[in-house]
Structure formats: structure tokens, C-alpha cells
């Protein structure tokens, strides 16, 4: 499989996933560059990280290099990506990082599996909707955000879930979360969803963090004393 070097991390990508656009981003070190920069700006050694949406395992590897692999948990819904993420974490010496399969949701009343659209381009995979190709849809485990936050008690949450962030800000977040870095997908929801996200973070004692914020990457940090 082709290999790429980004920020001291070696990424191996199956040929079937390596389209021209992805290859260009990997070759130019542009792949998830803003997310990695944001995480490096705020993460400190020994802090716990919960990553929602693992991609190729790049951001989780970057975080593991700072805080230790034992402090990193990556959640990925697309079953096709699990061996890729695991392989990339292992080849970079981060085998202790935990990889969890499932789609993250907010408050739900059922534990039944949820439909996920794998998409031909893996980074566009998201919860299935009426426009999804039935042949690309697979049922995956449901993972409640509040359960994940309580179980792993992260200091930092990094999130790129292709629009599912609209489901994850329906209740205040716990006080142990110090930093949140998320990628917005404004083409998939109205501006009112972004307001809901900002309002929820404010109610949780977290405020806009201009340092790691850039373009669609939005950072929040805990207000001192909150």
C-alpha cells in the first residue's frame, strides 16, 4: 500500500481508497492539517483525548505522540476504516490507542443499530438519509455521546462526523472536558444548528477559542473556574 509522511506520522492507504484528491492532500501534508494543528496547539502530555471520526487515524496518531497512546480513544462508524486506522496507529508505535466502532448520537431511546452510508469517498461517510445508495448502507452500533464522555472522561474532544454534530449538542457537556475541536459542515444544516452548538458549549462552561479555530474548524476552551 502507498505510504505518506505527515507531521512525523506514517500513513498507509489502500489503493482502492486513494483517489487523486486524497493523494494530493496526503502528498502536500494538507490532509486534516487544520485539525492536527488545532489539537497540537491545545493538547498537553497526559491529557485524555476522545476523537469522533477517525478517518485514516492521522489525528489520533498526532494526539498519541503528545499525550501517549494509552490516553487516546478513537471512534469510527465506517467498518471499512477500522483496519486502516488500526494499522496506522500500530505502525507508528501507538498500539495502545483504543479504537471503538460505532456511530455517535445524542440522547436516544433505543440501542438498535443505526444506518450508516459508507460513501465511495470514505471521508464523506455519514449517517444514512433518503439520498443514500442502499448498496453503500450498513448498520453500525449506536454510541451515546454522554456514555462515551462518562466512560473515557476526555480532557479534549476532537470531532469530524460529517454533519452528525447536529445531534451532539442537546445537553450540557461535563466539566472534565477542557477543549473541544470540531469541524462544522454548514452545507448539511441551517445556521440555527451552529447557534445550538455554540449555546450548548457556553452552557457547559466552554467559550470560543480563537487560537485553534480556522475556517470550518471551531475550537472551544473551558472558562477558568467553570
C-alpha positions, 0 to 999 in steps of 0.5 A, a space after each residue: 500500500 502507498 505510504 505518506 509522511 505527515 507531521 512525523 506520522 506514517 500513513 498507509 492507504 489502500 489503493 482502492 481508497 486513494 483517489 487523486 484528491 486524497 493523494 494530493 492532500 496526503 502528498 502536500 501534508 494538507 490532509 486534516 492539517 487544520 485539525 492536527 494543528 488545532 489539537 497540537 496547539 491545545 493538547 498537553 502530555 497526559 491529557 485524555 483525548 476522545 476523537 469522533 471520526 477517525 478517518 485514516 487515524 492521522 489525528 489520533 496518531 498526532 494526539 498519541 505522540 503528545 499525550 501517549 497512546 494509552 490516553 487516546 480513544 478513537 471512534 469510527 462508524 465506517 467498518 471499512 476504516 477500522 483496519 486502516 486506522 488500526 494499522 496506522 496507529 500500530 505502525 507508528 508505535 501507538 498500539 495502545 490507542 483504543 479504537 471503538 466502532 460505532 456511530 455517535 448520537 445524542 440522547 436516544 431511546 433505543 440501542 438498535 443499530 443505526 444506518 450508516 452510508 459508507 460513501 465511495 469517498 470514505 471521508 464523506 461517510 455519514 449517517 444514512 438519509 433518503 439520498 443514500 445508495 442502499 448498496 453503500 448502507 450498513 448498520 453500525 452500533 449506536 454510541 451515546 455521546 454522554 456514555 462515551 464522555 462518562 466512560 473515557 472522561 476526555 480532557 479534549 474532544 476532537 470531532 469530524 462526523 460529517 454533519 452528525 454534530 447536529 445531534 451532539 449538542 442537546 445537553 450540557 457537556 461535563 466539566 472534565 472536558 477542557 477543549 473541544 475541536 470540531 469541524 462544522 459542515 454548514 452545507 448539511 444544516 441551517 445556521 440555527 444548528 451552529 447557534 445550538 452548538 455554540 449555546 450548548 458549549 457556553 452552557 457547559 462552561 466552554 467559550 470560543 477559542 480563537 487560537 485553534 479555530 480556522 475556517 470550518 474548524 471551531 475550537 472551544 476552551 473551558 472558562 477558568 473556574 467553570 
